[in-house]
Amino acid sequence: MPEQFITVPVIGRVIGGHTGRLDDYKGGVESIIRLDDEYPVETLQGIEEFSHLQVIWHFSEGSPDDVALHARSPRDNPAWPATGTFVHHNHRRPPRLGTSFPRLLRVDGRELHVSDLDADDGTPVIDVVAVFREMLPRGPVNQPSWPTEMLTAYWADASDRPQGP
């Protein structure tokens, strides 16, 4: 029987950037991925030559009670079809992991200054790796229309976020 759980280290945290677990207007926000002191600066050698990173992080603000193992409409919008747990990109999936591809702005010691990281301030970071163009999906990427409709404002500039009532 395969392992039911694995242990992975938290290698750092997100500093600054987003707060409040908001769904949209994630664009144009700068934050820092600060590696823990146990990782030597040498672990980042050469990363500054890359434009983007792949970051795996944990939805730590969520809870195991949030996991939804059933088909449901994205963002509870009945206009979009009910889809299974492993279609959604949110904290309701069993491992509660997120993957982002922020732009690398600069490196300062153990700090990776990035923009367009959609993880909130304080988020535990599981892994960081430079994006290689050759490792991106090959061929056309197909999807139904609802993700495009749902995510129209996802990468809109955060400064354009409508203010409360």
C-alpha positions in Angstrom: 0.0 0.0 0.0 1.4 3.4 -0.9 2.3 5.9 1.8 -0.7 7.9 3.0 1.3 10.9 4.2 4.7 12.3 3.5 6.7 14.9 5.4 8.1 17.8 3.5 10.1 20.7 4.9 9.0 24.3 4.9 11.9 26.1 3.3 10.8 29.6 3.9 7.9 32.1 4.1 6.2 34.7 2.1 6.9 38.2 3.5 4.5 41.0 2.5 2.2 41.0 -0.5 -1.4 39.9 -0.3 -3.5 39.5 2.8 -7.0 38.4 3.4 -7.4 35.4 1.1 -8.9 37.4 -1.7 -9.9 35.7 -5.0 -9.0 38.4 -7.6 -6.8 41.4 -8.3 -3.5 39.6 -7.7 -1.4 41.5 -10.2 1.3 44.0 -9.6 1.9 43.1 -6.0 5.5 42.6 -4.8 6.5 40.2 -2.0 9.5 38.4 -0.7 10.2 34.7 -0.4 12.5 34.5 2.5 14.4 31.2 2.9 15.0 29.9 6.4 18.5 30.4 7.8 19.3 26.7 7.5 19.5 27.0 3.7 22.9 28.5 2.7 22.8 31.5 0.3 24.6 29.2 -2.1 21.4 27.2 -2.6 20.2 30.2 -4.7 23.4 30.6 -6.8 22.5 31.3 -10.4 18.8 31.8 -9.8 19.0 35.5 -10.7 19.5 34.6 -14.3 15.9 33.4 -14.6 12.8 35.6 -15.1 10.3 33.4 -13.3 10.1 30.9 -10.4 7.8 28.0 -9.7 6.8 28.2 -6.1 4.9 25.5 -4.2 3.2 26.8 -1.0 0.8 25.7 1.6 -2.7 27.1 2.1 -1.9 27.5 5.8 -4.9 29.8 6.5 -7.2 27.0 5.6 -8.1 23.9 7.6 -8.4 20.2 6.9 -12.1 20.8 7.6 -12.2 23.0 4.4 -11.4 20.0 2.1 -14.3 19.3 -0.2 -14.3 15.8 -1.7 -17.3 16.3 -4.0 -18.1 18.0 -7.2 -19.1 21.7 -6.7 -19.5 24.8 -8.8 -16.4 27.0 -8.8 -16.7 29.9 -6.3 -20.2 28.5 -5.6 -21.4 30.1 -8.8 -24.3 28.0 -10.3 -23.6 29.4 -13.7 -20.4 27.3 -13.8 -20.6 23.5 -13.9 -19.9 21.4 -10.8 -16.4 20.0 -11.1 -14.4 17.6 -9.0 -12.0 18.4 -6.2 -9.0 17.9 -8.4 -10.1 20.5 -10.9 -10.2 23.4 -8.5 -7.1 25.5 -7.6 -7.8 26.3 -4.0 -7.5 25.3 -0.3 -10.3 22.7 -0.6 -8.0 20.1 -2.1 -6.6 17.4 0.2 -2.9 18.5 0.2 -3.9 22.2 0.4 -0.9 23.1 -1.8 -0.7 26.0 -4.2 1.6 26.5 -7.2 2.6 29.9 -8.5 4.9 31.3 -11.2 6.0 34.7 -10.0 8.4 37.0 -11.8 11.8 37.2 -10.1 12.8 40.8 -9.6 16.0 40.4 -7.6 17.9 38.3 -5.1 19.2 39.7 -1.8 20.9 37.0 0.2 18.2 34.5 1.1 15.4 36.8 -0.1 13.8 36.4 -3.4 11.9 39.6 -4.4 9.1 38.7 -6.7 5.9 40.1 -8.2 2.7 38.3 -9.0 3.0 35.7 -6.3 -0.6 34.9 -5.3 0.2 33.5 -1.8 -0.6 35.7 1.2 1.9 37.2 3.7 3.2 34.6 6.1 2.4 31.6 3.8 4.8 28.7 4.3 6.9 27.9 1.2 7.5 24.2 0.4 9.7 24.6 -2.7 11.2 27.1 -5.1 12.7 26.3 -8.5 13.7 28.3 -11.6 11.2 28.0 -14.5 12.7 26.3 -17.5 10.8 27.0 -20.7 11.4 23.4 -21.7 9.6 22.1 -18.6 6.3 24.0 -19.4 3.4 22.2 -20.9 4.0 21.0 -24.5 1.4 21.7 -27.1 -1.9 23.5 -26.8 -3.5 23.9 -23.4 -7.2 23.2 -23.5 -9.9 24.1 -21.1 -13.6 24.9 -21.0 -14.8 28.5 -21.0 -15.6 28.9 -17.3 -12.0 29.2 -15.9 -11.5 32.2 -18.3 -14.8 33.7 -17.2 -14.0 33.1 -13.5 -10.4 34.4 -13.6 -11.0 37.5 -15.7 -9.9 39.8 -12.8 -7.4 37.3 -11.2 -4.3 39.0 -12.5 -5.8 42.5 -12.7 -3.7 45.0 -10.9 -4.3 45.0 -7.1 -4.5 48.8 -7.1 -7.7 48.5 -9.3 -9.5 46.4 -6.7 -12.9 47.8 -5.9 -13.1 49.1 -2.4 -15.8 47.9 0.0 -19.4 49.1 0.1 
